[in-house]
Amino acid sequence: MMSKVISGNEAVALGVKLSRVKVIAIYPITPQTYIIEELAAMRDKGELDAEVIRVESEHSAMAAIYGAASTGVRVYTATASQGLLYMHEMVWWVAGSRIPIVMTVGTRAVGAPWNIWNEHTDFMSERDSGWIMTFASTPQEALDLTLQAFRISEDERVFLPMMVGMDGFILSHTKTRVYIPSQEDVDEFLPPRKQPYTLDPEDPVDIGNMFQPIDYMKFRHSIHLAMLHSIDVIKEVGKEYEKKVIPIGSYSTLNDSYKLDDAEYAIVSMGAWSLDVMQVVDELRKEGIKIGLYRIRYVRPWDEEDIKKKLGDKQGILVLDRSVSFGRGGHLYLELKSTLPEANIKGVVTGLGGVSIGKDMILPLTRKFIEGNTNNEWFYPSEVEKVELRNPRYIK
Amino acid sequence: MSLNYQYFPVSRPSEGGGGKTGNWRIVRPLVDLNKCIGCKACYLWCPENTIIPSDGKVTINYEYCKGCGVCSNVCPVKAISMVNEL
């Protein structure tokens, strides 16, 4: 194990290389482009023994690795925003075909209007596709979760694809110290892939052909059960990872918490700004307010049991969302509300389209919540100038 | 731990997963066995795998043949003609 100062994108690229991936489909989209550039450079230098396919779109990227993965090799691609939306159809095909694939999503706002900055709406839009969905909060976690993702998705109890989310720019382009495991440790942790069926001319099979309604429903149910069983697999793999590969992280639970055990109030968040929330927690603790953080790491599977156990007794729960379901509120808020229907939960949507939200903004927001003045709202950190809109030209 | 919940949407290629489809046809391919040279081009091109090579010639499984006419088009010696079904 060694450590280096690298960005989230570089960390993910190193993770992919250490995983001994055999096929990579590359298509550039901000902010993940840097990952595939790194991988292409590694391949060029002969450090990476993989087939790198340059495709003409994200739809083709997913289709290409879907085909490659069907033959039983380990595959990878990365995307973001409009690219993920363009890939949407293939994302569902892969999950429905029960093909293990790992993909990084460098989250970014979705147009229109055009915006390249960070937001979680693209990631959350794939919530119901049957993929396991995890979200990193540091470049280190992005690397760790990428390595774990291959193990989890290829486990015989799971066999589902997995996407690793990472805040665009905030994690993808910011350099911090990252511990990088040795190839030997990763090889021991991540054995070559096995699959119950493969595309093989000697023993042909059809994948994803037509199914009668009752069989189709049975397959859908099977995906649901595999998703539920993956909770145990994630914990198992996480424990092994923190013991054998990098002995610093904490991966024995799906979601992470900070100063939550004795807390009366809780903040729920996901991704990079969770670290700002930790500072807010520290600040408020100094003032004698008992508050803690519950950090969502896995959106799917949803660890209902753990959430009920850890948050069920809190006086108030504030959910920070960087994504929105229009007319309803933030995605995490809705998930939390359905898990704990009786609890006092307030949701705040903020930070959309790269609006910078740090400790100084979350602190007054949290104070307001503790005073009981927050009622599911949108938070703007500064005055919004009125945008001059064009008057409609009515047809006479 | 039991893996009984795991099912995969995989099937073996076989005839008639969706029932017999020969009644979809409005024209039928008819092989002139005197002209057939047994090159198996029709066998390779048939999208439904309904052409059966036998004794150096070919026969057609009409229960699944949908009458698309691909075989007739690819036959190099024009041994397959599409005739009206009615």
Contacts between the chains, C-beta under 8 A, distances in Angstrom:
chain1	res1	chain2	res2	distance
A	96	B	9	6.5
A	97	B	8	7.9
A	97	B	9	5.9
A	98	B	8	5.1
A	98	B	9	6.8
A	156	B	3	6.4
A	156	B	6	7.5
A	157	B	1	6.8
A	157	B	3	6.5
A	157	B	6	7.5
A	159	B	6	6.8
A	159	B	8	7.5
A	196	B	8	6.4
A	197	B	8	6.2
A	197	B	10	4.9
A	204	B	12	7.5
A	204	B	13	5.7
A	205	B	10	4.9
A	205	B	11	6.9
A	205	B	12	6.2
A	205	B	13	7.7
A	206	B	10	6.7
A	206	B	11	4.9
A	206	B	12	7.3
A	206	B	13	5.9
A	207	B	9	6.8
A	207	B	10	5.6
A	208	B	9	5.9
A	209	B	9	7.7
A	209	B	11	6.1
A	209	B	17	7.6
A	210	B	17	7.5
A	210	B	18	6.6
A	211	B	9	6.5
A	218	B	7	6.1
A	219	B	7	5.7
A	219	B	9	5.3
A	221	B	5	8.0
A	222	B	5	5.9
A	222	B	6	6.3
A	222	B	7	4.3
A	225	B	5	3.9
A	225	B	6	8.0
A	226	B	5	6.8
A	226	B	6	6.5
A	229	B	5	7.0
